[in-house]
Amino acid sequence: MAFVVGGLYAAAIYMMLRRSIVKLVIGLVLLSNAANLLIFTASGLTRGAPPLINAGDVLPPGISADPLAQALILTAIVIGFGVLAFAVVLIHRAFEVVGVDDMDKMKDTDT
């Protein structure tokens, strides 16, 4: 899993260093997925029952899954989807105004 996370981070950084805005957004999506996979892997891949505690108990009986990592990943997925939707709309509008996808050519339109 460490190699998969490292590969996703490397691919994300490579895509974000490209000049195309579409490749930048693809890199952001890969970066988001790599971070989610890293959190999921760091929390431990334990198969177990849901972390429900019976009345009167202090700890759940037996092996249980870690709910914190699941909640963090779910929140990160929702935030990542919102950022992706905003970036797609921003790219579409920038392409309508400027008419080019290359970020170096977009800098030349400021004058």
C-alpha positions as CSV (number, residue, x, y, z in Angstrom):
1,M,0.0,0.0,0.0
2,A,2.9,2.3,0.6
3,F,4.0,2.0,-3.0
4,V,0.5,2.7,-4.2
5,V,0.2,5.8,-2.1
6,G,3.7,6.9,-3.2
7,G,2.9,6.3,-6.8
8,L,-0.3,8.3,-6.5
9,Y,1.5,11.2,-4.9
10,A,4.2,11.1,-7.6
11,A,1.6,11.0,-10.4
12,A,-0.3,13.9,-8.8
13,I,2.7,16.1,-8.4
14,Y,3.8,15.3,-12.0
15,M,0.3,16.2,-13.3
16,M,0.2,19.4,-11.3
17,L,3.5,20.6,-12.7
18,R,2.1,20.4,-16.3
19,R,1.1,23.6,-18.1
20,S,-2.5,22.5,-18.9
21,I,-5.2,23.4,-16.4
22,V,-7.1,20.2,-17.0
23,K,-4.0,18.2,-16.0
24,L,-3.7,20.4,-12.9
25,V,-7.2,19.4,-11.9
26,I,-6.5,15.7,-12.6
27,G,-3.5,16.1,-10.4
28,L,-5.6,17.6,-7.6
29,V,-8.0,14.6,-7.8
30,L,-5.1,12.1,-7.6
31,L,-3.6,14.1,-4.7
32,S,-7.0,13.9,-2.9
33,N,-7.3,10.1,-3.5
34,A,-3.7,9.6,-2.3
35,A,-4.3,11.4,0.9
36,N,-7.5,9.4,1.5
37,L,-5.7,6.1,0.9
38,L,-2.9,7.3,3.2
39,I,-5.3,8.0,6.0
40,F,-7.0,4.7,5.5
41,T,-3.8,2.7,5.5
42,A,-2.3,4.6,8.5
43,S,-5.4,3.7,10.6
44,G,-4.9,0.0,10.0
45,L,-6.8,-2.3,7.9
46,T,-8.7,-4.2,10.6
47,R,-11.8,-6.2,9.7
48,G,-14.1,-6.2,12.5
49,A,-17.6,-5.4,13.8
50,P,-18.9,-1.9,13.8
51,P,-17.7,0.1,16.9
52,L,-21.0,-0.1,18.8
53,I,-20.8,-0.2,22.6
54,N,-23.4,-2.1,24.6
55,A,-25.1,-0.5,27.5
56,G,-22.9,-0.7,30.6
57,D,-19.7,-1.6,28.7
58,V,-16.7,0.7,28.5
59,L,-15.2,-0.8,25.4
60,P,-16.8,-2.6,22.4
61,P,-16.6,-6.4,22.7
62,G,-14.0,-8.0,20.4
63,I,-12.3,-6.4,17.5
64,S,-13.9,-3.4,16.0
65,A,-13.2,-1.0,13.1
66,D,-11.8,2.5,13.7
67,P,-14.6,5.0,13.1
68,L,-12.3,8.1,13.2
69,A,-10.5,7.2,9.9
70,Q,-13.7,6.4,8.2
71,A,-15.2,9.8,9.2
72,L,-12.1,11.7,8.1
73,I,-12.1,10.0,4.7
74,L,-15.8,10.5,4.2
75,T,-15.3,14.2,5.0
76,A,-12.3,14.4,2.7
77,I,-14.3,12.8,-0.1
78,V,-17.1,15.4,0.2
79,I,-14.6,18.3,0.4
80,G,-12.6,17.0,-2.5
81,F,-15.8,16.7,-4.6
82,G,-16.7,20.3,-3.8
83,V,-13.2,21.5,-4.8
84,L,-13.3,19.5,-8.0
85,A,-16.7,20.9,-9.0
86,F,-15.5,24.4,-8.3
87,A,-12.3,23.9,-10.3
88,V,-14.2,22.5,-13.3
89,V,-16.5,25.5,-13.4
90,L,-13.6,27.8,-13.0
91,I,-11.7,26.1,-15.8
92,H,-14.7,26.2,-18.1
93,R,-15.2,29.9,-17.5
94,A,-11.5,30.7,-18.0
95,F,-11.5,28.8,-21.2
96,E,-14.5,30.7,-22.4
97,V,-12.9,34.0,-21.7
98,V,-9.3,33.3,-22.7
99,G,-9.9,30.6,-25.3
100,V,-6.8,28.6,-24.3
101,D,-5.9,25.8,-21.9
102,D,-2.2,26.6,-21.5
103,M,-1.4,28.5,-18.3
104,D,1.6,30.2,-19.8
105,K,-0.6,31.7,-22.5
106,M,-3.2,32.7,-19.9
107,K,-0.5,34.9,-18.2
108,D,-0.1,36.9,-21.4
109,T,-3.7,38.0,-21.4
110,D,-3.3,40.2,-18.3
111,T,-2.0,43.2,-20.3
